[in-house]
Amino acid sequence: MNMDVVQTFSSSNISMATRLLTFTLSSYVGIIVANYWTNVRRKTRNMNYGLSNAVDTIATTLDYNHPNARVLLDSIYGPLVVIGQYGLAIASKTSKYKKSNDEILELFERHNLDGTYLLNTYPPKQIMHTLRLAILQEIQKERHTAASSCLHYMSNEDFIELRKQLNDYCGWASSTSSSVSSSKLPYGYVQFINWSTHAVLLMSVYQLFGEQGYRWSQAGICWQFTYRLCRETDRHARHVEIFQFVFFVLFKIIILYFVLGCLELYYVLEQSFSSGLVVQNYHGIIELICSPLSKTTHTASGDDVDAGRRTSYNGPIELHRLQKK
């Protein structure tokens, strides 16, 4: 068989496979970055935005001096915090910072919720929506109190907006809980990309040595690492030629290292919640956003701050307390 024909056929097929690998791998990297980097942060950010909007609506329409305010805030603060923190706990269950069943149960119990009943009765995402409905029922019940209500400032438009905000918060918390799961990709997609990439790279390396051996055969150069036997008329490769070949091999190794590094993106980015700092930071943000509804909120009064005392449900900071007298 003519070696020129074989070499041309081999080169053309491997070249086509390399182009196909380029398009496939670039698409793979784009999908991985979009799902496990961009979308994860977008979901957690939107979850916090939804919570912040809901807390703003409640805090600005609640009469903190009303006797019912304490009871209402006692009933809705815990579920608001648990929805987000439970979503984060589910998202980090595959990381080394995953919470044990006892820790998750303690999260519910700490906020005066029956964790045993909720965890044994409902699926994880349904727990979040159950808590959201419980919050809405408490607010709606307080709004329709016959005598007086601590939510007498809340209009129907405010309540409709609050429903939307709580729905956004719960929906994004639900999405966050599954944001790093493998279900975001088609079945076997990662395995297929890994197998095809290694196969094409192996053929590419073989082509490199085959082409170099063919060129040296045509030039009458003999080197023991080529695939053919040397002829008597062949000469040995010069040092410059060997150095050039070694340079091309090293360059190929760098390319292989980069390509194989792209395959590791999935295993790296799916561990977005594997850092304890990341998880604790999001936990802290949720509690910080809910602080206007917490019974440990600091008063903005100068006397209380100087005394270092805490008061019950002082509400959002009033502007006149911040102005210079």
C-alpha positions in Angstrom: 0.0 0.0 0.0 1.3 3.5 -0.9 2.5 5.2 2.3 1.6 8.6 0.9 -2.0 7.5 0.6 -2.1 6.0 4.1 -0.5 9.1 5.6 -2.9 11.5 3.8 -5.9 9.4 4.8 -4.8 9.2 8.4 -4.0 12.9 8.6 -7.3 14.0 7.1 -9.4 11.8 9.4 -7.5 12.8 12.5 -7.7 16.5 11.5 -11.5 16.2 11.0 -11.8 14.4 14.4 -9.8 17.2 16.0 -12.0 19.9 14.6 -15.1 18.0 15.8 -13.5 17.8 19.2 -12.8 21.5 19.2 -16.5 22.3 18.7 -17.7 19.7 21.1 -15.3 20.6 23.9 -16.0 24.3 23.5 -19.7 23.7 23.8 -19.1 21.4 26.8 -17.0 24.1 28.6 -19.7 26.7 27.9 -22.5 24.4 29.3 -20.5 23.5 32.4 -19.6 27.1 33.2 -23.1 28.3 32.5 -24.7 25.6 34.7 -22.2 25.2 37.5 -20.8 28.7 37.8 -23.0 31.4 36.4 -26.4 29.8 37.2 -25.4 28.7 40.7 -24.4 32.3 41.7 -27.5 33.7 39.9 -29.8 31.4 41.8 -28.3 32.2 45.2 -28.3 35.9 44.4 -31.9 35.9 43.3 -32.8 33.9 46.4 -31.4 36.6 48.5 -33.0 39.3 46.5 -36.4 37.7 46.9 -35.9 37.4 50.6 -34.8 41.0 50.9 -37.8 42.2 49.0 -40.2 40.2 51.2 -38.5 41.4 54.4 -38.7 45.0 53.2 -42.4 44.7 52.5 -43.1 43.2 55.9 -40.9 45.6 57.8 -42.3 48.7 56.2 -46.0 47.7 56.7 -45.7 46.3 60.2 -46.6 48.3 63.3 -43.9 47.2 65.6 -45.6 48.8 68.6 -48.7 46.7 68.2 -49.2 44.0 70.8 -49.7 41.4 68.0 -46.3 42.2 66.3 -44.3 40.0 68.6 -46.5 37.0 68.1 -46.6 37.4 64.3 -42.8 37.9 64.0 -42.2 34.9 66.3 -44.2 32.8 63.8 -42.8 33.9 60.5 -39.1 34.7 61.3 -38.1 31.0 61.7 -39.7 29.7 58.5 -38.2 32.6 56.5 -34.7 31.8 57.6 -35.1 28.0 57.3 -36.3 28.1 53.7 -33.0 29.6 52.5 -30.7 27.8 54.9 -32.3 24.4 54.2 -31.9 25.0 50.5 -28.2 25.6 51.0 -27.9 22.5 53.2 -29.3 20.4 50.4 -27.0 22.0 47.8 -24.0 21.2 49.9 -24.9 17.7 50.8 -22.3 16.3 48.3 -19.5 18.4 49.8 -17.3 17.8 52.8 -19.3 20.5 54.6 -22.6 18.7 54.3 -24.9 18.8 57.2 -25.8 15.6 59.0 -29.4 14.6 59.6 -29.1 15.7 63.2 -27.7 19.1 62.2 -30.6 19.6 59.7 -33.1 18.6 62.3 -31.4 21.0 64.8 -31.9 23.8 62.2 -35.6 23.3 62.2 -35.8 22.8 66.0 -33.8 26.0 66.6 -36.4 28.0 64.8 -39.3 26.4 66.7 -40.4 24.1 63.8 -41.3 20.4 64.0 -38.3 19.1 61.9 -39.1 15.5 62.5 -42.6 15.8 61.0 -41.5 18.0 58.1 -38.5 15.9 57.1 -40.4 12.6 57.4 -43.5 13.8 55.7 -42.5 16.0 52.7 -39.8 15.9 50.0 -37.1 18.6 50.4 -38.5 21.1 47.9 -42.1 20.7 49.2 -40.9 21.5 52.7 -39.8 25.0 51.4 -43.2 25.6 49.8 -45.0 24.3 52.8 -43.2 26.9 55.0 -44.0 29.6 52.4 -47.7 28.8 52.6 -47.6 28.8 56.4 -46.0 32.3 56.4 -48.7 33.6 54.0 -51.5 32.1 56.1 -50.1 33.7 59.3 -49.9 37.1 57.6 -53.3 36.8 56.0 -54.9 35.7 59.3 -53.3 38.7 61.1 -54.5 41.1 58.3 -58.1 39.9 58.9 -58.1 40.1 62.6 -61.5 41.5 63.7 -60.4 43.9 66.4 -57.1 45.3 65.2 -54.0 44.2 63.3 -50.3 45.0 63.4 -50.5 44.9 59.6 -53.0 47.6 59.2 -50.5 49.5 57.1 -50.4 46.7 54.6 -52.7 47.3 51.6 -54.0 44.6 49.2 -51.4 45.7 46.7 -48.7 45.2 49.3 -50.0 41.7 50.1 -50.1 40.7 46.4 -46.5 42.0 46.0 -45.5 40.1 49.1 -46.9 36.9 47.8 -44.9 37.3 44.6 -41.7 38.1 46.6 -42.1 35.0 48.8 -42.8 32.9 45.8 -39.6 34.2 44.1 -37.6 33.6 47.3 -38.9 30.0 47.7 -38.6 29.2 44.0 -35.0 30.4 43.9 -34.2 28.6 47.2 -35.6 25.4 45.6 -33.5 26.0 42.5 -30.4 26.6 44.6 -30.9 23.3 46.4 -30.4 21.4 43.1 -28.1 23.8 41.4 -25.1 21.5 41.5 -26.8 18.2 40.8 -25.8 16.1 37.8 -29.3 16.3 36.5 -28.4 19.6 34.8 -26.7 17.6 32.0 -28.0 14.9 29.7 -27.4 11.4 30.9 -23.9 10.2 30.2 -22.8 13.5 28.7 -19.7 14.0 30.9 -18.6 10.4 30.4 -19.1 10.6 26.6 -17.1 13.9 26.4 -14.3 12.4 28.5 -14.1 9.2 26.4 -14.2 10.9 23.1 -11.6 13.5 24.1 -9.1 10.9 25.3 -9.7 8.8 22.1 -9.0 11.8 19.8 -6.0 12.9 21.8 -4.5 9.4 21.6 -4.9 9.4 17.8 -3.4 12.9 17.7 -0.3 11.8 19.6 0.0 8.8 17.3 -0.3 11.0 14.3 2.5 13.3 15.6 5.0 10.5 15.8 3.8 8.9 12.5 4.1 12.1 10.6 7.6 12.8 12.0 8.8 9.4 11.1 7.3 9.7 7.6 9.1 13.0 7.1 12.4 11.7 8.3 12.0 8.6 6.1 11.5 10.8 3.1 14.5 12.8 4.1 16.7 9.7 4.6 17.0 10.3 8.4 17.2 7.4 10.8 16.0 7.6 14.4 15.3 4.6 16.7 12.0 6.1 18.0 10.3 6.1 14.6 8.1 3.2 13.5 10.3 1.9 10.6 13.7 0.2 10.3 16.6 2.3 9.1 18.2 1.9 5.7 21.9 1.6 5.1 21.9 4.9 3.3 20.1 6.8 6.1 21.9 9.2 8.3 21.3 9.9 11.9 19.2 12.9 13.0 21.1 16.0 13.8 20.8 17.6 17.2 18.9 20.5 15.8 16.3 18.2 14.3 16.0 16.2 17.5 15.6 19.4 19.5 12.9 20.6 17.1 11.0 17.3 17.5 11.3 17.5 21.3 10.0 21.0 21.2 6.9 19.9 19.2 6.3 17.1 21.6 6.5 19.4 24.6 4.1 21.8 22.8 1.8 18.9 22.2 2.0 18.0 25.9 1.0 21.5 26.9 -2.0 21.4 24.6 -3.0 18.0 26.0 -2.6 19.4 29.5 -4.9 22.3 28.7 -7.5 20.1 27.0 -7.5 17.6 29.9 -7.8 20.5 32.3 -11.0 21.5 30.5 -12.4 18.1 31.3 -11.8 18.8 35.0 -14.1 21.8 35.0 -17.1 19.8 35.7 -15.6 18.1 38.8 -14.3 21.5 40.0 -17.3 23.7 39.4 -19.9 21.2 40.7 -18.2 21.7 44.1 -19.3 25.3 44.4 -20.5 24.7 48.0 -17.5 22.6 49.0 -16.0 25.7 50.8 -17.1 26.1 54.3 -16.6 29.9 53.9 -19.0 30.0 51.0 -21.7 28.1 52.8 -21.3 30.1 56.0 -21.3 33.4 54.1 -24.7 32.6 52.5 -26.1 31.4 55.9 -25.0 34.7 57.4 -26.5 36.8 54.6 -29.9 35.1 55.1 -29.9 35.8 58.8 -28.7 39.4 58.2 -31.5 40.1 55.7 -34.1 38.7 58.2 -32.6 40.7 61.1 -35.4 43.4 61.0 -37.8 40.6 61.9 -35.6 39.1 64.6 -36.3 39.7 68.3 -32.6 40.3 68.8 -32.5 43.4 66.6 -30.5 46.3 68.1 -32.4 49.5 68.7 -31.1 52.6 66.9 -31.7 54.7 70.0 -28.6 56.3 71.4 -29.4 55.4 75.0 -30.0 51.8 74.2 -26.8 51.5 72.2 -24.8 53.1 74.9 -26.3 50.8 77.5 -25.6 47.8 75.2 -29.1 46.5 75.7 -31.2 44.5 73.3 -34.9 45.1 72.8 -37.6 43.0 71.3 -38.5 43.7 67.7 -37.4 47.3 67.3 -37.9 47.1 63.6 -36.0 48.9 60.8 -33.9 51.9 61.7 -35.8 55.2 61.6 -34.3 58.1 59.7 -34.7 60.7 62.5 -32.6 58.5 64.8 -29.7 58.7 62.4 -29.8 62.5 61.8 -27.5 64.8 63.6 -29.2 66.8 66.3 
